[in-house]
Amino acid sequence: MLVISQKEVVELLSMEGCIDAMEAVLADLATGQAMQSLRQMLPLAEGNLLGLMPGYLRRDGLAGAKLITISPGNHSRGLPSHQGVVTLFDASSGVIKAIMDGQKITAIRTAAVSAAATRHLARADAEVLAILGTGEQAASHLEAMLQVRELRQVRIWGRTPSKAAAWQAEMSSRFSVEITVCATVREAVAGADIICAVTAATEPVLLREWVKPGAHINAVGACRPTDRELDSELVAQSRLYVDSVESAAGESGDYLIPLAEGAIPQDHIVGEIGAVFSGQLTGRATDSEITLFKSLGLAVEDLAAAQYIYNKALRLQRGTEIAF
């Protein structure tokens, strides 16, 4: 069994490679070549969660799971909110092939999926990006968006101005793009072509009246039926795609709350983003419509990222082999 550390995960999983891997595995999910079960979430103390996410990559003969904790209060402790491990098994023999850090896989693959969705749904001339939130996903989403669009300006908003300023300084040292700190969400998204909502919000922070026609939105932060980042009017007036219809119907407050309010019909979801990647479903229809991708995170995404890392580790002789 190969054990791959967090440092090695970061070194082996490039954003560019991960975007392509996410597009491929979600297309496989849409065509039945990848399978997964709905994640199981066990509530813990202080509003924390323990999650189990199993999946199967039929084409590659691999199965596995991510075991993850979600602790929203960790931001105040200086710790990441998502931590865990990903395991890979040979689907035929059941032999454990690898175990690796799941925190960085989650950070990178989540942004990579948003980037793949943006590549297919955002306007080709999109050049202004707004990021709502200043955590780990904000940084990875900036890196990912720069892979799929030529950005002229980036705007960042966070609840704590000092954190937003520190984020701006760090990202400006890493990327050659203009980054501006905004005092309000409204200021950040005014005229933005792409909006990435990666907050820990439980109530809407992004309203329809602030979003321009033709914008594309990646809604990433809220992952429970009671939590949402977007108001009902914005969801109702957007062309909505999801990573998994089953997951959205069971877990997404951004979909379930407007549905319960009667603001949207049950069939408001256009379809799964993987069906767009596979050519089974069309993406953006007009330059003026608002497109929305609601991301919850899927087991097959973790397994595809883990497979990419494992194969690269074998080629480069990385990781630590142990008897198990």
Disulfide bonds with the S-S distance in Angstrom:
none
